[in-house]
């Protein structure tokens, strides 16, 4: 059995990491499994530049089984002004599709979680995307990636690691590592202007949780 090795992601990994997200994140992420025909754009110039900006910070990781990607963790420095800017951007227009509704919902709960005030922190390491190949799930790889990110955060002198968990399983991983739930919000509470529930992931995923831990 090949040993799975973790290392820092480099800019040269961006193409393979993007394809990995296409195959092992977007098709499996609970919110994207809301019933209906939803167009998912997994790569465009804006998304690519955002991912590259995280990689350049030296705070994103890849898990390799031989030469094969089996896990990725995109993370980067986040400050209060970044949360406010993101909230302003999603508020520029009324959400029209599942992706836009999802961005609005997540930006809202991240803003309301107020973890900077809760912990008295000025910045944080924010875990943006955690994805593991289905063939190696339930082997503790997600836990290894998050644990390694905590060490990255400590090495960089960051006071917190924060993640917004849209999946019950990822929330369990974070909780097992000692992360606390700062705010949770049921998907059924989020409705469009017509009163319809928009985000309908399959069971057992019923809520999003903002999780945090002091480093």
N, C-alpha and C positions, 0 to 999 in steps of 0.2 A: 504494500500500500504506500503510495507516494505521500510524503509529508507536505502539509500545507504551510507555506511560508508567508509571512506578512512583511511588507516593505512600504516605504513612502511612495506615493504615486508621482510620476514625472510627467512633464508635458508630452513626452514621446508616447505616453500611454493613452492619450486622449481618444484616439480613434477606437482602440479596442475597448476602452472603458465605456464609450458611448454605445457601442454595439452590445456590450454586456448589459447596460441599462435597458436597451430595447428588448433584449431576450429574457432578462431575469428580474426586471423591476416593473416596467410599465404594464406588462401583461399580468402581473401578479399582485400589484399594489391594490389593496381592498377598495379604495375610492374609485379607481378606474374600472372596477368590476360592477359599478352601478349599471342596472339594466338599460339597454338602449345602444344605438349605434353612435359611439363617440369617437371622433377623430382625435387621435393622440399624436402630437408632434414630439418626437423624442430628441430631435436634433435640429437646431437652427442657429444662426449666428449669435443671437442673444444668449441662448442656453449654453452654447459652446464657450463663449467668452466668460460666462459666469463660472462654469466648471473649471476653466483654465485659471481663473483668478483664485479659486480655492487651491488648486494644485500648486500654484506659485508660492502660496504661503507655507508650503511644507506641512500641511495639516490634513492631507487626504491620504488614504491608505488603499492598497490593493492586496488581496490574498491570492497566492499562486499555488497551483498544484502542478508541479513541473513548470511548463511554459503557459499553462492554461489559467485564465482568470476564473476564479471561483467565488470571489467576493470583492466588493468595493465599499468604501466609506468616504463620501465627500463631506468635508467639514472645513470651517473657516472662522476667522475672527468676526464677531458681530458686536456692534455698539448700539446704544439706544437710538441714535440718529438713523441707523440703517432700518430699524423696525418702523420708525415713523415715515421714512421715505417709501418703504414698501407699502405701507398702509395708504399713503397719498396716491401712489400709482394705481393700486387696485380700486380706489375710489373714483378714479377719473371717469369711468363709464360703468353703466349697469351691466352686471354679468349676463352673458348671452348663452353660454354653453357650459358643459360640466367642468372643463378645465378652469374657466374663469370663475365659476362659482366656488370651486375647490380653493383657488388662490385667495378669494375673498374670505371664505370661511376660516382658512388656516391663518391668514394674516390677522384676522380679527381676534382669534383666540390667543395668538402669540402676543398681540398688543395688550390684551386684557390680562394676560398672565402676570405681567409686571415683575418679572423675575429680577430685573436689575435693581428695582426698589426693594424687593423682598430680601435679597441677599446683600444689598449695599455694594453692588459691583458696577464697575464702569465699562467693562467689556466681558466677553465670554467666548468660549469655543462652541460653535453651533454645528451640530451634526445635521446636515441637510438631507443626505440620502444614504441609507444603509441597505445593501442588497447582497443576497447570497444565492449562489447557484442551487437550484432545487435538488441536484444530485448529491449535495453535501449538507443539506439542512438537517437539523436535529443532531448535529455533531459539535455544537458549541462554537461554531465559527463566528456567528454574530456577536456572541459574548466576547470572543477573543478580539474582534475588531474594535468593539467599544472600549474594552479594557486598554487596548493599545492606544486608542485616542485619548483616554484619560492621561496616560503617561506623556503623550505629545503635549497636551495642554499644560501639565505640570512643568515640563521642560521649558515651555515658552512663558511660564509665569502667569498663566491665565487662571482666574479664580474659579471659573465655573465651566461645566460641560452641560449643554442644554440640547434637548431633542424634542421634536413634536412627533409623537407616535400615532399614526393613523391605524395601525394594526394592533389587535390584542396581543399577538405574539411578540412584537417588538417591545410593547409596553412591559410585558413580563420579563424580557431580557434586561431592560433598563432597571426594573424594580429589583431583580435578583442581584444587580450590581450596586444596589444601595441608592439608586436615584429615586427622588420623591416626586409625586405628582403635584405640580404647582397649580394646574387648572385642567379640568376636563369638561368636554362639551359633547352632548349626545348629537349624533347626526340628525336624528328625528326633529331636533329643535330648529334646524336651519331650513327655512322655507323661502320660496320665491315670492314675487309680488302677488301671485295668485293663490298663495297659501299652500302650495304643493311642496312636499319634501323633495329636495333636489338630489342630495347625496345618499345613496342607498346601497352601501356595501353589503356583501353576504355575511350571514352570521359566522362567527360570533363577534364580528367587528361592529360595535354599536356606538363607539365614541372615540374622539381624539383626545389625547392627553399630552400636555406639555410637562416633560420630565426634566429634572435638574439635579445636579450634585456639586457640592463644593469640592474643589481640587486642592 
